[in-house]
Amino acid sequence: MEKVDSRTLGLIEKAYASLKAENSQSLLKKHLTLEIFEKIKHRITNNGGTLLDVIKSGVTNPTSSVGVYAPDAESYTLFKDLFDPIIEEYHEVQGPKIQHPPQNFGSAYSLGNFDDFGQYVVSTRVRCARNLEGYPFNPLLTRDQYEEIEQDIVNALDSLDDDLAGYYKPLNSFTDEENAKLVASHLLFKSGDPFLEAANACRFWPNGRGIFLNSDASLVVWVNEEDQMRIISMQSGGDLAVVYDRFVRAVTALGDILPFSHSSKLGYLSFCPTNLGTAVRASVHIKLPNLMKNSSLLEETADKFNLQVRGSQGEHSEVEGGVFDISNRRRLGLTEIDAMVEMYHGVSAIISMEQQLEEAIKRKREKSLR
């Protein structure tokens, strides 16, 4: 097995010492024991990926909850002594053998519409991460590879028809005004994420990056952001069934053309181990003014259904106006439809909790007026 050069090894050892000195609660720090570190520190993938590529972001950002990225697909095998326990804990899958089930999108219309509970859900989004087989992930891509991937994806997007059809625009063709407007509308990604930058995931920016939009912006595809593709179905309101149906049709059509990076053990392979398996994240922006004042109750209900609660602008953001971003946390070890059903039941339970608090406040107010 090829080993890293002495200079890189020195940087890896320095990074490990820094990690151990930090007051970090990351899964990286928890699972990268000295024994595992000594076992894997010399390893290098065929694309040139090292342990430094895996841990650099988590070392630079000690507030990271996970702290690791995979520079290529092989990293999940070569550095499995670190990745496997992190994956098992995050996705709540049990060893000794992680095994992702076959793809099963199920029936979109077995899901419901959150609007039936009232006007709580502001918007609904279902997205997945995909990477192309035969290419490494962000830190190891060359400028030419970014542009090759972009062209392959654009060719596939051109085949979408009917309500999925749209247009592609490279990131470097946007004016500052267009860019700011799309970012504010949650339609476009932006540079400057400290976690991705530390992971060396923003090289050659904005080359090879861009966005695809259908006619009403209910289908969005990000090209070469954190992953080579983010396929996103979204719309205002809470009609999860319609959003998921559009998502399934788009992913299926693109998957018929593009070879996605996949393993029988981990499912679809992504840059971040939180996006393995189905790599599907189903989320709502939801107004919860009363649960905002009772965050422990919200977190307790979310944990029961394996949901993740974030601020209004997603990860590492604050809650604005009582609007939360709530999504499924588990993506590995269950099918796509199982993840969607779990998310639907969890968000429904949270809405019910918010309604109970509303009623309690209403009764208290009426009592005080008597």
ZAMARGU-4260 file (C-alpha; in steps of 0.2 Angstrom, whole numbers, plus 5000, padded with zeros to 4 digits):
<rodrens>
0) 5000/5000/5000 | 5007/5017/4995 | 5010/5029/5010 | 5010/5048/5012 | 5026/5058/5010
5) 5035/5064/5025 | 5029/5082/5023 | 5011/5077/5023 | 5013/5065/5037 | 5020/5080/5047
10) 5004/5090/5043 | 4993/5075/5048 | 5002/5073/5065 | 5001/5092/5068 | 4982/5092/5064
15) 4979/5077/5076 | 4988/5086/5090 | 4978/5102/5087 | 4962/5091/5087 | 4966/5083/5104
20) 4970/5100/5111 | 4953/5108/5106 | 4937/5107/5117 | 4927/5099/5103 | 4911/5089/5104
25) 4913/5082/5086 | 4911/5064/5081 | 4929/5066/5073 | 4937/5069/5090 | 4926/5056/5099
30) 4931/5042/5086 | 4948/5046/5080 | 4957/5038/5095 | 4976/5037/5095 | 4975/5018/5090
35) 4965/5022/5075 | 4975/5037/5070 | 4992/5027/5071 | 4983/5013/5060 | 4977/5025/5046
40) 4988/5040/5046 | 5000/5034/5032 | 4986/5029/5020 | 4983/5037/5003 | 4969/5034/4990
45) 4973/5031/4972 | 4967/5049/4969 | 4979/5056/4982 | 4967/5058/4996 | 4974/5057/5014
50) 4969/5058/5032 | 4972/5076/5031 | 4959/5079/5018 | 4947/5069/5029 | 4949/5078/5045
55) 4955/5096/5040 | 4938/5104/5041 | 4934/5097/5058 | 4951/5102/5065 | 4950/5120/5058
60) 4931/5121/5064 | 4930/5113/5082 | 4912/5118/5083 | 4908/5105/5069 | 4896/5092/5075
65) 4903/5079/5063 | 4920/5085/5057 | 4925/5073/5042 | 4923/5073/5024 | 4928/5060/5011
70) 4939/5067/4997 | 4934/5052/4986 | 4924/5036/4986 | 4939/5025/4990 | 4941/5035/5007
75) 4926/5027/5014 | 4935/5010/5012 | 4953/5015/5016 | 4948/5026/5031 | 4934/5015/5037
80) 4941/5013/5054 | 4936/5031/5057 | 4921/5033/5045 | 4912/5018/5050 | 4909/5022/5069
85) 4905/5040/5064 | 4892/5034/5051 | 4885/5021/5063 | 4882/5034/5077 | 4875/5048/5065
90) 4863/5037/5055 | 4859/5026/5070 | 4864/5010/5061 | 4871/4995/5070 | 4887/4986/5066
95) 4897/4975/5063 | 4891/4976/5045 | 4882/4992/5039 | 4871/4987/5024 | 4860/5000/5015
100) 4844/4993/5007 | 4840/4994/4989 | 4832/5010/4982 | 4813/5011/4985 | 4805/5028/4981
105) 4788/5020/4985 | 4772/5030/4981 | 4773/5049/4983 | 4754/5050/4986 | 4755/5039/5001
110) 4761/5055/5010 | 4750/5069/5015 | 4749/5088/5014 | 4754/5098/5029 | 4742/5112/5024
115) 4728/5100/5030 | 4734/5105/5048 | 4733/5124/5045 | 4745/5137/5039 | 4761/5132/5048
120) 4772/5126/5034 | 4779/5140/5024 | 4788/5129/5011 | 4793/5111/5008 | 4809/5105/5000
125) 4815/5087/4995 | 4833/5086/4989 | 4847/5073/4987 | 4865/5073/4984 | 4873/5064/4969
130) 4891/5062/4963 | 4897/5055/4946 | 4905/5038/4946 | 4924/5039/4941 | 4928/5056/4948
135) 4934/5060/4965 | 4925/5073/4976 | 4929/5092/4978 | 4946/5092/4986 | 4954/5082/4973
140) 4945/5088/4957 | 4955/5097/4944 | 4949/5113/4935 | 4946/5102/4919 | 4937/5089/4929
145) 4925/5102/4936 | 4921/5107/4918 | 4919/5089/4912 | 4907/5085/4926 | 4897/5101/4922
150) 4895/5097/4904 | 4890/5079/4907 | 4877/5085/4920 | 4871/5099/4908 | 4869/5086/4894
155) 4858/5076/4905 | 4848/5091/4911 | 4844/5095/4893 | 4834/5079/4892 | 4821/5083/4905
160) 4804/5087/4898 | 4787/5093/4902 | 4786/5102/4919 | 4804/5096/4923 | 4811/5105/4908
165) 4821/5121/4911 | 4838/5130/4908 | 4855/5130/4915 | 4866/5145/4919 | 4884/5145/4924
170) 4888/5153/4941 | 4901/5165/4933 | 4888/5172/4921 | 4877/5180/4935 | 4877/5198/4940
175) 4880/5202/4958 | 4861/5208/4959 | 4855/5191/4951 | 4866/5181/4963 | 4860/5190/4978
180) 4842/5188/4973 | 4843/5170/4970 | 4853/5167/4986 | 4840/5176/4996 | 4826/5165/4988
185) 4835/5149/4993 | 4837/5145/4975 | 4856/5147/4974 | 4871/5142/4984 | 4885/5154/4989
190) 4903/5153/4992 | 4911/5157/5009 | 4905/5142/5019 | 4920/5140/5032 | 4917/5121/5034
195) 4918/5118/5015 | 4932/5130/5013 | 4943/5122/5026 | 4939/5105/5017 | 4947/5112/5001
200) 4930/5111/4993 | 4929/5128/4984 | 4944/5126/4973 | 4943/5135/4956 | 4927/5144/4961
205) 4916/5148/4952 | 4922/5138/4937 | 4912/5122/4933 | 4898/5128/4945 | 4880/5133/4940
210) 4861/5131/4943 | 4847/5123/4933 | 4829/5130/4935 | 4813/5123/4928 | 4800/5136/4922
215) 4792/5139/4939 | 4808/5136/4950 | 4800/5121/4958 | 4815/5110/4952 | 4832/5116/4955
220) 4849/5107/4952 | 4865/5114/4959 | 4880/5109/4950 | 4897/5107/4959 | 4893/5114/4975
225) 4897/5103/4990 | 4892/5088/4979 | 4893/5087/4960 | 4874/5087/4960 | 4860/5093/4972
230) 4843/5089/4965 | 4830/5099/4973 | 4811/5099/4972 | 4803/5114/4981 | 4787/5125/4983
235) 4778/5136/4995 | 4766/5128/5007 | 4766/5110/5014 | 4760/5098/5000 | 4774/5085/5003
240) 4766/5072/4991 | 4767/5084/4976 | 4785/5090/4980 | 4791/5072/4982 | 4783/5066/4966
245) 4792/5079/4956 | 4808/5075/4965 | 4807/5056/4961 | 4803/5059/4943 | 4818/5071/4941
250) 4830/5059/4950 | 4824/5044/4941 | 4826/5053/4924 | 4844/5059/4928 | 4849/5042/4935
255) 4844/5034/4919 | 4858/5044/4910 | 4871/5048/4923 | 4881/5035/4932 | 4880/5039/4951
260) 4894/5034/4963 | 4886/5020/4974 | 4891/5006/4985 | 4880/4991/4991 | 4886/4995/5009
265) 4884/5014/5010 | 4871/5018/4996 | 4874/5034/4986 | 4891/5041/4991 | 4893/5059/4995
270) 4907/5071/5001 | 4899/5072/5018 | 4895/5056/5027 | 4879/5063/5034 | 4873/5062/5015
275) 4876/5044/5012 | 4863/5030/5009 | 4847/5038/5001 | 4857/5055/5002 | 4839/5062/5003
280) 4835/5077/5014 | 4816/5081/5016 | 4813/5098/5025 | 4800/5111/5029 | 4802/5129/5034
285) 4789/5130/5048 | 4781/5143/5059 | 4782/5138/5077 | 4781/5153/5088 | 4775/5144/5104
290) 4788/5130/5102 | 4801/5143/5100 | 4798/5147/5118 | 4799/5129/5123 | 4814/5123/5114
295) 4817/5107/5125 | 4799/5101/5120 | 4803/5104/5101 | 4820/5095/5102 | 4812/5080/5112
300) 4798/5078/5099 | 4811/5080/5085 | 4822/5067/5092 | 4808/5054/5094 | 4806/5055/5075
305) 4824/5057/5070 | 4822/5075/5064 | 4835/5088/5064 | 4830/5106/5069 | 4840/5120/5062
310) 4838/5139/5061 | 4829/5148/5047 | 4843/5148/5035 | 4848/5130/5038 | 4864/5124/5047
315) 4873/5136/5058 | 4860/5149/5057 | 4848/5158/5069 | 4829/5156/5071 | 4820/5171/5063
320) 4802/5175/5066 | 4799/5159/5074 | 4802/5150/5058 | 4813/5133/5059 | 4820/5122/5046
325) 4816/5104/5051 | 4822/5089/5041 | 4825/5070/5042 | 4841/5066/5050 | 4843/5048/5045
330) 4848/5044/5027 | 4857/5028/5028 | 4850/5011/5033 | 4832/5014/5027 | 4823/5017/5010
335) 4819/5033/5002 | 4800/5031/5006 | 4804/5026/5024 | 4814/5042/5027 | 4799/5052/5019
340) 4786/5043/5030 | 4796/5046/5046 | 4798/5064/5042 | 4780/5066/5038 | 4774/5059/5054
345) 4787/5069/5064 | 4783/5086/5057 | 4764/5081/5059 | 4768/5078/5078 | 4777/5094/5080
350) 4762/5104/5072 | 4750/5095/5084 | 4762/5100/5098 | 4761/5118/5092 | 4742/5117/5091
355) 4741/5111/5109 | 4751/5126/5115 | 4740/5138/5105 | 4725/5130/5113 | 4732/5131/5131
360) 4737/5150/5128 | 4719/5153/5121 | 4711/5145/5136 | 4722/5154/5148 | 4718/5171/5140
365) 4699/5167/5140 | 4700/5162/5158 | 4709/5179/5163 | 4695/5189/5154 | 4681/5181/5164
</rodrens>
